[in-house]
Amino acid sequence: MTPALTLLMLLTALVSLHVGSTDIALLDGLWQWLHGTDSAAAIVIGDIRLPRTLLALTVGAALGMSGAALQGLLRNPLADPGLTGASQGAALGAASVFYFGLFPAAGAAAPALAGLIGAGIAMSLMLLLAGPSRQAMVIMAGLAISTLTGSLLAAVLNFAPNPFALSELVFWLLGSVSERGLDHLVILLPALLIGGGLIWSQRRLLLGLSLGEQVAQSMGLSYTRGSRLIILGAALLVGASVAVAGAIGFVGLLVPHLVRPLVRNRPDRILIPAALAGAILVCLADIIVRGMPPGRELKLGVLTSLIGAPLFIWLVWQERKKWL
Amino acid sequence: MALISIEQVQLDSRLAGINLTLQPGELLGVIGPNGAGKSSLLECIAGLQPYGGHIALDGEEITRLPGARRARRIALLPQRCQSAWALKVADVIALGRLPWGDEDAALIQQAADQTGVAEWLESRVDHLSGGEQARVWLARVLAGQPDIILADEPLASLDLHYQQRVLELLRQHAQGLRSVILSIHDLNLAAHWCDRLVLLDAGRIHAVGAPQEVLTPAAIRQVYQVEAQVDFSSERPLIRVLG
């Protein structure tokens, strides 16, 4: 399954590099960019399309994997990566940059950096509140911290210094991978590797948890330590992707549902396919965004939510049928 | 030498001063009213509860054993089990191999054959009936080839046929160097199948020994507050509640 998804992801990436408002020979542009030639083709491919494609892929992979991990940990197919409080924390951190002008030295990557710090703080507060947690406490604590950071974000919006700052902030929050450079990848890629690594190291726990905490512990797996590592990894993934690209809704929630049947519903085998499928979906959505008629750009996060929400309603309907 | 020796184990208000041994080849029954501490005792031995006192496996304190090493030797079959995901039966049984870090197909097949679930290996576990699922959970435990199985009321929700089958499998497991601790409510079955019984009452051991020594009318009256007639003269012991 993984090789097929990898191939599909590479194909999507190629299409994404190929599609755009100007018609440019992909290989020539890439070749010229690699050799540092200062041509239009090199700039379009290397400085615009390549970062955009890579960011779409990494953001999608991070969201897909964190969703699969959290659903496995909480044993709840409706668990969303936003549950950890990390998304809201990242949004608040990034918004503070627009408001207070934090980290001027970081340049365009400042919102991402502040977002990562915001996600980290929100996560730590959540873990502190949840204590040596039962799964229900993680959800409650995540909700509480999300509400807190959400209200602080509203306050930041409320007191925005001027209409420009406000609209910049709101558009940023809608989620997009455009107008970002390879320096954003420097933040996102390590987060993807470390967060993904933490989750991957606990895949046996995710499998054991299928039959409940008690069974997992009786099989010699450490629930307390392992669950913290998974939450930390997921927060890193979600925090970094929100910090870089704003809120890209529903990917983390829906992608695991799409790939679960392909891996016999096993929560340990779903991680990599979920990351690949997330990458493919976000990249595809971004291709659609770019294919829209020129004018006001439809933000990527808005598109994924528009597609995701009906799918989510359908999922809830399916779950409901199980109980009737 | 005892496989497991338990000394002065206590667990907040649930268990107090428990002293007990488990011998190789033994099927040890844990009986007692609801809330007597049966599940708590099994959870302590499985390493799930932070107990006071000592529980040693072959002379080694179980809390000092690395989790995987403990889990390879002691497996817990919990009272209630449910899979969060619609896993295939084969994958549920493979879970038993987690402490070993493999998914040995031959052992999974063997466990499925033993429990009679081989025909459903590719079926979803949530599509099976309660009794069929109970056998799958047991197959999961057997696939890990543990030395000790801790079975917490495995007969609840099973019909007479499956009760018999599960007891036969546990009896078969408790041979040679392997043992089983079984928590059970049915005193007739406990008396018939177990080598020794431990009668718990409010977190303390009321009596321990051969079924005949433990299941006396006086002990049943004191612990369960019912009058009972006890007959060990026939092949199958009979405990009958009076009035």
Chai-1 contact restraints between the chains, C-beta under 6 A:
chainA,res_idxA,chainB,res_idxB,connection_type,confidence,min_distance_angstrom,max_distance_angstrom,comment,restraint_id
A,R75,B,A84,contact,1.0,0.0,6.0,A-B,restraint_1
A,R204,B,L98,contact,1.0,0.0,6.0,A-B,restraint_2
A,G208,B,L98,contact,1.0,0.0,6.0,A-B,restraint_3
A,S210,B,S83,contact,1.0,0.0,6.0,A-B,restraint_4
A,S210,B,A84,contact,1.0,0.0,6.0,A-B,restraint_5
A,S210,B,W85,contact,1.0,0.0,6.0,A-B,restraint_6
A,L211,B,C81,contact,1.0,0.0,6.0,A-B,restraint_7
A,L211,B,S83,contact,1.0,0.0,6.0,A-B,restraint_8
A,Q214,B,P78,contact,1.0,0.0,6.0,A-B,restraint_9
A,Q217,B,L48,contact,1.0,0.0,6.0,A-B,restraint_10
A,S218,B,A46,contact,1.0,0.0,6.0,A-B,restraint_11
A,S218,B,L76,contact,1.0,0.0,6.0,A-B,restraint_12
A,M219,B,A71,contact,1.0,0.0,6.0,A-B,restraint_13
A,M219,B,L98,contact,1.0,0.0,6.0,A-B,restraint_14
A,M219,B,P99,contact,1.0,0.0,6.0,A-B,restraint_15
A,G220,B,G67,contact,1.0,0.0,6.0,A-B,restraint_16
A,G220,B,A68,contact,1.0,0.0,6.0,A-B,restraint_17
A,G220,B,R70,contact,1.0,0.0,6.0,A-B,restraint_18
A,G220,B,A71,contact,1.0,0.0,6.0,A-B,restraint_19
A,G220,B,P99,contact,1.0,0.0,6.0,A-B,restraint_20
A,R264,B,K88,contact,1.0,0.0,6.0,A-B,restraint_21
A,N265,B,W85,contact,1.0,0.0,6.0,A-B,restraint_22
A,N265,B,A86,contact,1.0,0.0,6.0,A-B,restraint_23
A,N265,B,L87,contact,1.0,0.0,6.0,A-B,restraint_24
A,R266,B,D91,contact,1.0,0.0,6.0,A-B,restraint_25
